[in-house]
Amino acid sequence: MYLINITLNMNEIPADRAEAMFAEHRAWFVRYFDAGKFLVLGPYLDAQHAGVIIAKTDSRAELDDILAADVYWQNGADYEIREFKAAMAADVSVHQGE
């Protein structure tokens, strides 16, 4: 499993493209959430223009391909990727919008 911290560099994102790029980013994470590759995702509440994804892929190469498909990959974001082994997990339900 992977923990991915994404921080947008707003000064590198063209102002006239910011809204469209964010829409593409949302479609990207919905696609991989629906495919079961992203398990949990959302924005940080204590940092603007930043969020986290917990992902499960078959390999790091697969994750790299998924991340490369994000509109921000080469256009204005920093990605910190950490691999981890889940030793324990609670059975929780998260509702969209919370």
Biopython code that builds the backbone (N, CA, C, O; Angstrom):
import numpy as np
from Bio.PDB.StructureBuilder import StructureBuilder

atoms = [
    (1, "MET", "N", (0.854, -1.174, 0.000)),
    (1, "MET", "CA", (0.000, 0.000, 0.000)),
    (1, "MET", "C", (0.894, 1.229, 0.000)),
    (1, "MET", "O", (2.069, 1.175, 0.362)),
    (2, "TYR", "N", (0.297, 2.334, -0.418)),
    (2, "TYR", "CA", (1.062, 3.568, -0.556)),
    (2, "TYR", "C", (0.301, 4.736, 0.059)),
    (2, "TYR", "O", (-0.923, 4.825, -0.041)),
    (3, "LEU", "N", (1.038, 5.612, 0.686)),
    (3, "LEU", "CA", (0.523, 6.873, 1.175)),
    (3, "LEU", "C", (1.091, 7.946, 0.265)),
    (3, "LEU", "O", (2.308, 8.077, 0.136)),
    (4, "ILE", "N", (0.215, 8.714, -0.362)),
    (4, "ILE", "CA", (0.636, 9.722, -1.331)),
    (4, "ILE", "C", (0.168, 11.082, -0.848)),
    (4, "ILE", "O", (-1.032, 11.326, -0.724)),
    (5, "ASN", "N", (1.113, 11.961, -0.577)),
    (5, "ASN", "CA", (0.819, 13.346, -0.231)),
    (5, "ASN", "C", (0.979, 14.170, -1.499)),
    (5, "ASN", "O", (2.020, 14.124, -2.154)),
    (6, "ILE", "N", (-0.049, 14.917, -1.836)),
    (6, "ILE", "CA", (-0.002, 15.771, -3.029)),
    (6, "ILE", "C", (-0.161, 17.222, -2.575)),
    (6, "ILE", "O", (-1.095, 17.566, -1.850)),
    (7, "THR", "N", (0.758, 18.048, -3.013)),
    (7, "THR", "CA", (0.694, 19.477, -2.721)),
    (7, "THR", "C", (0.765, 20.234, -4.040)),
    (7, "THR", "O", (1.727, 20.103, -4.796)),
    (8, "LEU", "N", (-0.260, 21.023, -4.300)),
    (8, "LEU", "CA", (-0.276, 21.823, -5.525)),
    (8, "LEU", "C", (0.606, 23.049, -5.359)),
    (8, "LEU", "O", (0.603, 23.695, -4.311)),
    (9, "ASN", "N", (1.351, 23.358, -6.394)),
    (9, "ASN", "CA", (2.155, 24.577, -6.449)),
    (9, "ASN", "C", (1.358, 25.585, -7.275)),
    (9, "ASN", "O", (1.494, 25.650, -8.496)),
    (10, "MET", "N", (0.539, 26.355, -6.602)),
    (10, "MET", "CA", (-0.402, 27.233, -7.291)),
    (10, "MET", "C", (0.290, 28.268, -8.181)),
    (10, "MET", "O", (-0.295, 28.724, -9.163)),
    (11, "ASN", "N", (1.525, 28.642, -7.850)),
    (11, "ASN", "CA", (2.235, 29.605, -8.689)),
    (11, "ASN", "C", (2.692, 28.996, -10.009)),
    (11, "ASN", "O", (3.103, 29.730, -10.908)),
    (12, "GLU", "N", (2.630, 27.667, -10.150)),
    (12, "GLU", "CA", (3.002, 27.001, -11.397)),
    (12, "GLU", "C", (1.796, 26.617, -12.253)),
    (12, "GLU", "O", (1.952, 26.136, -13.376)),
    (13, "ILE", "N", (0.605, 26.831, -11.721)),
    (13, "ILE", "CA", (-0.625, 26.459, -12.431)),
    (13, "ILE", "C", (-1.191, 27.711, -13.080)),
    (13, "ILE", "O", (-1.491, 28.682, -12.386)),
    (14, "PRO", "N", (-1.343, 27.705, -14.402)),
    (14, "PRO", "CA", (-1.882, 28.890, -15.073)),
    (14, "PRO", "C", (-3.273, 29.239, -14.537)),
    (14, "PRO", "O", (-4.160, 28.386, -14.490)),
    (15, "ALA", "N", (-3.454, 30.489, -14.140)),
    (15, "ALA", "CA", (-4.727, 30.921, -13.552)),
    (15, "ALA", "C", (-5.912, 30.626, -14.465)),
    (15, "ALA", "O", (-6.989, 30.265, -13.992)),
    (16, "ASP", "N", (-5.712, 30.780, -15.772)),
    (16, "ASP", "CA", (-6.813, 30.551, -16.700)),
    (16, "ASP", "C", (-7.113, 29.067, -16.899)),
    (16, "ASP", "O", (-8.117, 28.726, -17.524)),
    (17, "ARG", "N", (-6.265, 28.179, -16.383)),
    (17, "ARG", "CA", (-6.478, 26.734, -16.503)),
    (17, "ARG", "C", (-6.767, 26.065, -15.163)),
    (17, "ARG", "O", (-7.073, 24.873, -15.127)),
    (18, "ALA", "N", (-6.677, 26.809, -14.061)),
    (18, "ALA", "CA", (-6.771, 26.221, -12.726)),
    (18, "ALA", "C", (-8.071, 25.439, -12.505)),
    (18, "ALA", "O", (-8.046, 24.314, -12.006)),
    (19, "GLU", "N", (-9.182, 26.029, -12.872)),
    (19, "GLU", "CA", (-10.478, 25.375, -12.652)),
    (19, "GLU", "C", (-10.600, 24.103, -13.499)),
    (19, "GLU", "O", (-11.036, 23.068, -12.996)),
    (20, "ALA", "N", (-10.225, 24.170, -14.759)),
    (20, "ALA", "CA", (-10.306, 23.006, -15.648)),
    (20, "ALA", "C", (-9.351, 21.904, -15.195)),
    (20, "ALA", "O", (-9.686, 20.721, -15.252)),
    (21, "MET", "N", (-8.159, 22.300, -14.744)),
    (21, "MET", "CA", (-7.199, 21.295, -14.279)),
    (21, "MET", "C", (-7.712, 20.583, -13.036)),
    (21, "MET", "O", (-7.545, 19.372, -12.895)),
    (22, "PHE", "N", (-8.344, 21.343, -12.127)),
    (22, "PHE", "CA", (-8.876, 20.704, -10.924)),
    (22, "PHE", "C", (-10.002, 19.740, -11.284)),
    (22, "PHE", "O", (-10.115, 18.676, -10.675)),
    (23, "ALA", "N", (-10.827, 20.088, -12.251)),
    (23, "ALA", "CA", (-11.893, 19.179, -12.705)),
    (23, "ALA", "C", (-11.291, 17.893, -13.276)),
    (23, "ALA", "O", (-11.799, 16.800, -13.022)),
    (24, "GLU", "N", (-10.209, 18.024, -14.047)),
    (24, "GLU", "CA", (-9.529, 16.837, -14.585)),
    (24, "GLU", "C", (-8.930, 15.999, -13.462)),
    (24, "GLU", "O", (-8.983, 14.769, -13.502)),
    (25, "HIS", "N", (-8.363, 16.661, -12.465)),
    (25, "HIS", "CA", (-7.791, 15.974, -11.301)),
    (25, "HIS", "C", (-8.873, 15.191, -10.556)),
    (25, "HIS", "O", (-8.659, 14.039, -10.180)),
    (26, "ARG", "N", (-10.019, 15.810, -10.345)),
    (26, "ARG", "CA", (-11.133, 15.123, -9.664)),
    (26, "ARG", "C", (-11.587, 13.904, -10.454)),
    (26, "ARG", "O", (-11.811, 12.841, -9.875)),
    (27, "ALA", "N", (-11.724, 14.044, -11.766)),
    (27, "ALA", "CA", (-12.125, 12.907, -12.607)),
    (27, "ALA", "C", (-11.093, 11.787, -12.517)),
    (27, "ALA", "O", (-11.450, 10.609, -12.499)),
    (28, "TRP", "N", (-9.817, 12.155, -12.460)),
    (28, "TRP", "CA", (-8.733, 11.176, -12.323)),
    (28, "TRP", "C", (-8.860, 10.405, -11.023)),
    (28, "TRP", "O", (-8.797, 9.175, -11.032)),
    (29, "PHE", "N", (-9.038, 11.103, -9.892)),
    (29, "PHE", "CA", (-9.100, 10.343, -8.645)),
    (29, "PHE", "C", (-10.392, 9.557, -8.504)),
    (29, "PHE", "O", (-10.392, 8.500, -7.874)),
    (30, "VAL", "N", (-11.498, 10.037, -9.070)),
    (30, "VAL", "CA", (-12.741, 9.250, -9.056)),
    (30, "VAL", "C", (-12.548, 7.968, -9.864)),
    (30, "VAL", "O", (-12.991, 6.898, -9.449)),
    (31, "ARG", "N", (-11.890, 8.076, -11.013)),
    (31, "ARG", "CA", (-11.639, 6.899, -11.861)),
    (31, "ARG", "C", (-10.901, 5.812, -11.086)),
    (31, "ARG", "O", (-11.292, 4.645, -11.124)),
    (32, "TYR", "N", (-9.839, 6.191, -10.384)),
    (32, "TYR", "CA", (-9.039, 5.188, -9.687)),
    (32, "TYR", "C", (-9.637, 4.785, -8.349)),
    (32, "TYR", "O", (-9.344, 3.698, -7.852)),
    (33, "PHE", "N", (-10.467, 5.631, -7.754)),
    (33, "PHE", "CA", (-11.217, 5.224, -6.574)),
    (33, "PHE", "C", (-12.245, 4.170, -6.970)),
    (33, "PHE", "O", (-12.370, 3.134, -6.317)),
    (34, "ASP", "N", (-12.980, 4.447, -8.049)),
    (34, "ASP", "CA", (-13.991, 3.489, -8.525)),
    (34, "ASP", "C", (-13.359, 2.167, -8.955)),
    (34, "ASP", "O", (-13.997, 1.118, -8.858)),
    (35, "ALA", "N", (-12.121, 2.204, -9.425)),
    (35, "ALA", "CA", (-11.409, 0.992, -9.840)),
    (35, "ALA", "C", (-10.818, 0.234, -8.653)),
    (35, "ALA", "O", (-10.268, -0.853, -8.827)),
    (36, "GLY", "N", (-10.927, 0.799, -7.446)),
    (36, "GLY", "CA", (-10.404, 0.133, -6.259)),
    (36, "GLY", "C", (-8.914, 0.334, -6.030)),
    (36, "GLY", "O", (-8.330, -0.324, -5.169)),
    (37, "LYS", "N", (-8.301, 1.218, -6.771)),
    (37, "LYS", "CA", (-6.859, 1.483, -6.603)),
    (37, "LYS", "C", (-6.609, 2.515, -5.512)),
    (37, "LYS", "O", (-5.598, 2.439, -4.814)),
    (38, "PHE", "N", (-7.518, 3.484, -5.353)),
    (38, "PHE", "CA", (-7.445, 4.460, -4.278)),
    (38, "PHE", "C", (-8.459, 4.042, -3.221)),
    (38, "PHE", "O", (-9.649, 3.924, -3.513)),
    (39, "LEU", "N", (-7.998, 3.820, -2.007)),
    (39, "LEU", "CA", (-8.867, 3.338, -0.938)),
    (39, "LEU", "C", (-9.471, 4.479, -0.128)),
    (39, "LEU", "O", (-10.638, 4.432, 0.259)),
    (40, "VAL", "N", (-8.667, 5.494, 0.121)),
    (40, "VAL", "CA", (-9.083, 6.661, 0.890)),
    (40, "VAL", "C", (-8.408, 7.866, 0.258)),
    (40, "VAL", "O", (-7.243, 7.793, -0.131)),
    (41, "LEU", "N", (-9.127, 8.966, 0.153)),
    (41, "LEU", "CA", (-8.509, 10.185, -0.359)),
    (41, "LEU", "C", (-9.271, 11.388, 0.134)),
    (41, "LEU", "O", (-10.450, 11.301, 0.479)),
    (42, "GLY", "N", (-8.587, 12.508, 0.162)),
    (42, "GLY", "CA", (-9.250, 13.738, 0.545)),
    (42, "GLY", "C", (-8.263, 14.846, 0.807)),
    (42, "GLY", "O", (-7.054, 14.620, 0.872)),
    (43, "PRO", "N", (-8.793, 16.063, 0.958)),
    (43, "PRO", "CA", (-7.937, 17.221, 1.197)),
    (43, "PRO", "C", (-7.504, 17.281, 2.662)),
    (43, "PRO", "O", (-8.198, 16.794, 3.554)),
    (44, "TYR", "N", (-6.349, 17.887, 2.881)),
    (44, "TYR", "CA", (-5.933, 18.193, 4.246)),
    (44, "TYR", "C", (-6.750, 19.370, 4.744)),
    (44, "TYR", "O", (-7.036, 20.294, 3.982)),
    (45, "LEU", "N", (-7.126, 19.347, 6.001)),
    (45, "LEU", "CA", (-7.879, 20.450, 6.585)),
    (45, "LEU", "C", (-6.968, 21.528, 7.138)),
    (45, "LEU", "O", (-7.404, 22.652, 7.389)),
    (46, "ASP", "N", (-5.697, 21.185, 7.329)),
    (46, "ASP", "CA", (-4.753, 22.144, 7.904)),
    (46, "ASP", "C", (-3.760, 22.693, 6.875)),
    (46, "ASP", "O", (-2.785, 23.346, 7.249)),
    (47, "ALA", "N", (-3.994, 22.438, 5.605)),
    (47, "ALA", "CA", (-3.112, 22.948, 4.550)),
    (47, "ALA", "C", (-3.935, 23.174, 3.284)),
    (47, "ALA", "O", (-4.713, 22.311, 2.876)),
    (48, "GLN", "N", (-3.759, 24.321, 2.679)),
    (48, "GLN", "CA", (-4.477, 24.610, 1.443)),
    (48, "GLN", "C", (-3.812, 23.916, 0.269)),
    (48, "GLN", "O", (-2.593, 23.745, 0.242)),
    (49, "HIS", "N", (-4.617, 23.521, -0.694)),
    (49, "HIS", "CA", (-4.134, 22.957, -1.953)),
    (49, "HIS", "C", (-3.271, 21.716, -1.739)),
    (49, "HIS", "O", (-2.269, 21.520, -2.426)),
    (50, "ALA", "N", (-3.669, 20.883, -0.781)),
    (50, "ALA", "CA", (-2.916, 19.665, -0.489)),
    (50, "ALA", "C", (-3.874, 18.588, -0.015)),
    (50, "ALA", "O", (-4.920, 18.876, 0.566)),
    (51, "GLY", "N", (-3.499, 17.341, -0.272)),
    (51, "GLY", "CA", (-4.337, 16.236, 0.156)),
    (51, "GLY", "C", (-3.555, 14.943, 0.208)),
    (51, "GLY", "O", (-2.350, 14.904, -0.044)),
    (52, "VAL", "N", (-4.270, 13.888, 0.541)),
    (52, "VAL", "CA", (-3.649, 12.587, 0.733)),
    (52, "VAL", "C", (-4.461, 11.513, 0.015)),
    (52, "VAL", "O", (-5.683, 11.606, -0.101)),
    (53, "ILE", "N", (-3.755, 10.499, -0.458)),
    (53, "ILE", "CA", (-4.384, 9.320, -1.046)),
    (53, "ILE", "C", (-3.737, 8.096, -0.408)),
    (53, "ILE", "O", (-2.514, 8.034, -0.280)),
    (54, "ILE", "N", (-4.540, 7.138, -0.015)),
    (54, "ILE", "CA", (-4.032, 5.817, 0.353)),
    (54, "ILE", "C", (-4.402, 4.912, -0.809)),
    (54, "ILE", "O", (-5.577, 4.753, -1.141)),
    (55, "ALA", "N", (-3.390, 4.324, -1.418)),
    (55, "ALA", "CA", (-3.585, 3.535, -2.636)),
    (55, "ALA", "C", (-3.100, 2.114, -2.438)),
    (55, "ALA", "O", (-2.196, 1.846, -1.647)),
    (56, "LYS", "N", (-3.723, 1.214, -3.173)),
    (56, "LYS", "CA", (-3.289, -0.186, -3.201)),
    (56, "LYS", "C", (-3.223, -0.607, -4.663)),
    (56, "LYS", "O", (-4.240, -0.660, -5.355)),
    (57, "THR", "N", (-2.016, -0.904, -5.119)),
    (57, "THR", "CA", (-1.809, -1.342, -6.490)),
    (57, "THR", "C", (-1.004, -2.634, -6.473)),
    (57, "THR", "O", (-0.463, -3.028, -5.441)),
    (58, "ASP", "N", (-0.933, -3.276, -7.611)),
    (58, "ASP", "CA", (-0.192, -4.531, -7.702)),
    (58, "ASP", "C", (1.316, -4.327, -7.669)),
    (58, "ASP", "O", (2.064, -5.251, -7.351)),
    (59, "SER", "N", (1.767, -3.104, -8.003)),
    (59, "SER", "CA", (3.204, -2.826, -8.023)),
    (59, "SER", "C", (3.438, -1.325, -7.982)),
    (59, "SER", "O", (2.524, -0.533, -8.210)),
    (60, "ARG", "N", (4.664, -0.950, -7.692)),
    (60, "ARG", "CA", (5.032, 0.460, -7.726)),
    (60, "ARG", "C", (4.948, 0.980, -9.157)),
    (60, "ARG", "O", (4.587, 2.135, -9.379)),
    (61, "ALA", "N", (5.278, 0.131, -10.127)),
    (61, "ALA", "CA", (5.191, 0.550, -11.528)),
    (61, "ALA", "C", (3.751, 0.901, -11.893)),
    (61, "ALA", "O", (3.516, 1.884, -12.594)),
    (62, "GLU", "N", (2.790, 0.114, -11.428)),
    (62, "GLU", "CA", (1.385, 0.429, -11.694)),
    (62, "GLU", "C", (1.009, 1.763, -11.049)),
    (62, "GLU", "O", (0.327, 2.579, -11.668)),
    (63, "LEU", "N", (1.448, 1.990, -9.810)),
    (63, "LEU", "CA", (1.168, 3.256, -9.152)),
    (63, "LEU", "C", (1.776, 4.415, -9.938)),
    (63, "LEU", "O", (1.128, 5.442, -10.139)),
    (64, "ASP", "N", (3.015, 4.249, -10.378)),
    (64, "ASP", "CA", (3.674, 5.304, -11.152)),
    (64, "ASP", "C", (2.889, 5.636, -12.422)),
    (64, "ASP", "O", (2.776, 6.806, -12.787)),
    (65, "ASP", "N", (2.350, 4.626, -13.093)),
    (65, "ASP", "CA", (1.539, 4.861, -14.295)),
    (65, "ASP", "C", (0.257, 5.625, -13.957)),
    (65, "ASP", "O", (-0.155, 6.520, -14.695)),
    (66, "ILE", "N", (-0.359, 5.267, -12.845)),
    (66, "ILE", "CA", (-1.582, 5.948, -12.409)),
    (66, "ILE", "C", (-1.278, 7.409, -12.091)),
    (66, "ILE", "O", (-2.001, 8.303, -12.531)),
    (67, "LEU", "N", (-0.223, 7.654, -11.338)),
    (67, "LEU", "CA", (0.119, 9.025, -10.964)),
    (67, "LEU", "C", (0.493, 9.861, -12.183)),
    (67, "LEU", "O", (0.182, 11.051, -12.245)),
    (68, "ALA", "N", (1.154, 9.244, -13.142)),
    (68, "ALA", "CA", (1.552, 9.959, -14.358)),
    (68, "ALA", "C", (0.336, 10.410, -15.171)),
    (68, "ALA", "O", (0.451, 11.307, -16.006)),
    (69, "ALA", "N", (-0.810, 9.804, -14.938)),
    (69, "ALA", "CA", (-2.031, 10.177, -15.650)),
    (69, "ALA", "C", (-2.718, 11.400, -15.028)),
    (69, "ALA", "O", (-3.656, 11.945, -15.610)),
    (70, "ASP", "N", (-2.261, 11.826, -13.863)),
    (70, "ASP", "CA", (-2.855, 12.996, -13.217)),
    (70, "ASP", "C", (-2.407, 14.263, -13.936)),
    (70, "ASP", "O", (-1.236, 14.399, -14.288)),
    (71, "VAL", "N", (-3.319, 15.169, -14.149)),
    (71, "VAL", "CA", (-3.033, 16.417, -14.862)),
    (71, "VAL", "C", (-1.948, 17.230, -14.160)),
    (71, "VAL", "O", (-1.230, 17.990, -14.811)),
    (72, "TYR", "N", (-1.822, 17.082, -12.858)),
    (72, "TYR", "CA", (-0.838, 17.855, -12.115)),
    (72, "TYR", "C", (0.545, 17.205, -12.089)),
    (72, "TYR", "O", (1.509, 17.837, -11.658)),
    (73, "TRP", "N", (0.658, 15.956, -12.542)),
    (73, "TRP", "CA", (1.932, 15.229, -12.433)),
    (73, "TRP", "C", (3.099, 16.035, -13.001)),
    (73, "TRP", "O", (4.135, 16.155, -12.347)),
    (74, "GLN", "N", (2.955, 16.573, -14.169)),
    (74, "GLN", "CA", (4.006, 17.381, -14.789)),
    (74, "GLN", "C", (3.661, 18.862, -14.792)),
    (74, "GLN", "O", (4.366, 19.673, -15.393)),
    (75, "ASN", "N", (2.573, 19.207, -14.117)),
    (75, "ASN", "CA", (2.063, 20.580, -14.230)),
    (75, "ASN", "C", (1.688, 21.193, -12.898)),
    (75, "ASN", "O", (0.560, 21.659, -12.731)),
    (76, "GLY", "N", (2.597, 21.204, -11.954)),
    (76, "GLY", "CA", (2.315, 22.007, -10.782)),
    (76, "GLY", "C", (2.003, 21.322, -9.481)),
    (76, "GLY", "O", (1.267, 21.884, -8.670)),
    (77, "ALA", "N", (2.521, 20.137, -9.236)),
    (77, "ALA", "CA", (2.295, 19.506, -7.936)),
    (77, "ALA", "C", (3.526, 18.720, -7.503)),
    (77, "ALA", "O", (4.320, 18.253, -8.319)),
    (78, "ASP", "N", (3.650, 18.594, -6.186)),
    (78, "ASP", "CA", (4.672, 17.738, -5.603)),
    (78, "ASP", "C", (3.969, 16.501, -5.055)),
    (78, "ASP", "O", (2.920, 16.601, -4.419)),
    (79, "TYR", "N", (4.552, 15.346, -5.306)),
    (79, "TYR", "CA", (4.005, 14.077, -4.839)),
    (79, "TYR", "C", (5.040, 13.433, -3.923)),
    (79, "TYR", "O", (6.167, 13.167, -4.339)),
    (80, "GLU", "N", (4.656, 13.188, -2.689)),
    (80, "GLU", "CA", (5.496, 12.418, -1.777)),
    (80, "GLU", "C", (4.852, 11.041, -1.668)),
    (80, "GLU", "O", (3.698, 10.924, -1.257)),
    (81, "ILE", "N", (5.585, 10.013, -2.029)),
    (81, "ILE", "CA", (5.043, 8.656, -2.072)),
    (81, "ILE", "C", (5.791, 7.806, -1.061)),
    (81, "ILE", "O", (7.018, 7.715, -1.091)),
    (82, "ARG", "N", (5.035, 7.187, -0.169)),
    (82, "ARG", "CA", (5.623, 6.314, 0.840)),
    (82, "ARG", "C", (4.926, 4.970, 0.781)),
    (82, "ARG", "O", (3.696, 4.906, 0.790)),
    (83, "GLU", "N", (5.697, 3.896, 0.720)),
    (83, "GLU", "CA", (5.124, 2.551, 0.738)),
    (83, "GLU", "C", (5.052, 2.086, 2.184)),
    (83, "GLU", "O", (5.964, 2.327, 2.974)),
    (84, "PHE", "N", (3.949, 1.413, 2.521)),
    (84, "PHE", "CA", (3.823, 0.878, 3.872)),
    (84, "PHE", "C", (3.047, -0.420, 3.849)),
    (84, "PHE", "O", (2.349, -0.739, 2.886)),
    (85, "LYS", "N", (3.187, -1.158, 4.933)),
    (85, "LYS", "CA", (2.448, -2.404, 5.123)),
    (85, "LYS", "C", (1.426, -2.154, 6.222)),
    (85, "LYS", "O", (1.786, -1.801, 7.345)),
    (86, "ALA", "N", (0.163, -2.335, 5.899)),
    (86, "ALA", "CA", (-0.891, -2.153, 6.894)),
    (86, "ALA", "C", (-0.863, -3.331, 7.863)),
    (86, "ALA", "O", (-1.100, -4.474, 7.470)),
    (87, "ALA", "N", (-0.574, -3.048, 9.119)),
    (87, "ALA", "CA", (-0.540, -4.090, 10.140)),
    (87, "ALA", "C", (-1.902, -4.246, 10.812)),
    (87, "ALA", "O", (-2.259, -5.332, 11.268)),
    (88, "MET", "N", (-2.652, -3.153, 10.868)),
    (88, "MET", "CA", (-3.988, -3.175, 11.460)),
    (88, "MET", "C", (-4.845, -2.174, 10.698)),
    (88, "MET", "O", (-4.341, -1.165, 10.204)),
    (89, "ALA", "N", (-6.136, -2.456, 10.604)),
    (89, "ALA", "CA", (-7.071, -1.535, 9.973)),
    (89, "ALA", "C", (-8.433, -1.678, 10.645)),
    (89, "ALA", "O", (-8.901, -2.792, 10.883)),
    (90, "ALA", "N", (-9.057, -0.560, 10.944)),
    (90, "ALA", "CA", (-10.388, -0.571, 11.518)),
    (90, "ALA", "C", (-11.419, -0.717, 10.428)),
    (90, "ALA", "O", (-11.187, -0.291, 9.297)),
    (91, "ASP", "N", (-12.530, -1.297, 10.738)),
    (91, "ASP", "CA", (-13.638, -1.408, 9.791)),
    (91, "ASP", "C", (-14.484, -0.145, 9.960)),
    (91, "ASP", "O", (-15.345, -0.079, 10.838)),
    (92, "VAL", "N", (-14.233, 0.854, 9.115)),
    (92, "VAL", "CA", (-14.947, 2.125, 9.231)),
    (92, "VAL", "C", (-15.665, 2.442, 7.939)),
    (92, "VAL", "O", (-15.291, 1.964, 6.868)),
    (93, "SER", "N", (-16.678, 3.236, 8.049)),
    (93, "SER", "CA", (-17.412, 3.699, 6.872)),
    (93, "SER", "C", (-17.219, 5.206, 6.772)),
    (93, "SER", "O", (-17.438, 5.937, 7.738)),
    (94, "VAL", "N", (-16.813, 5.655, 5.610)),
    (94, "VAL", "CA", (-16.617, 7.080, 5.361)),
    (94, "VAL", "C", (-17.618, 7.502, 4.298)),
    (94, "VAL", "O", (-17.770, 6.840, 3.272)),
    (95, "HIS", "N", (-18.289, 8.601, 4.556)),
    (95, "HIS", "CA", (-19.274, 9.097, 3.600)),
    (95, "HIS", "C", (-18.690, 10.277, 2.838)),
    (95, "HIS", "O", (-18.017, 11.132, 3.414)),
    (96, "GLN", "N", (-18.952, 10.313, 1.558)),
    (96, "GLN", "CA", (-18.453, 11.417, 0.732)),
    (96, "GLN", "C", (-19.001, 12.725, 1.286)),
    (96, "GLN", "O", (-20.147, 12.812, 1.726)),
    (97, "GLY", "N", (-18.153, 13.724, 1.248)),
    (97, "GLY", "CA", (-18.576, 15.034, 1.680)),
    (97, "GLY", "C", (-18.302, 15.310, 3.144)),
    (97, "GLY", "O", (-18.490, 16.442, 3.589)),
    (98, "GLU", "N", (-17.868, 14.327, 3.910)),
    (98, "GLU", "CA", (-17.580, 14.566, 5.338)),
    (98, "GLU", "C", (-16.167, 15.038, 5.504)),
    (98, "GLU", "O", (-15.729, 15.293, 6.625)),
]
sb = StructureBuilder()
sb.init_structure("model")
sb.init_model(0)
sb.init_chain("A")
sb.init_seg("    ")
for serial, (resi, resn, name, xyz) in enumerate(atoms, 1):
    if name == "N":
        sb.init_residue(resn, " ", resi, " ")
    sb.init_atom(name, np.array(xyz, "f"), 0.0, 1.0, " ", f" {name:<3s}", serial, name[0])
structure = sb.get_structure()
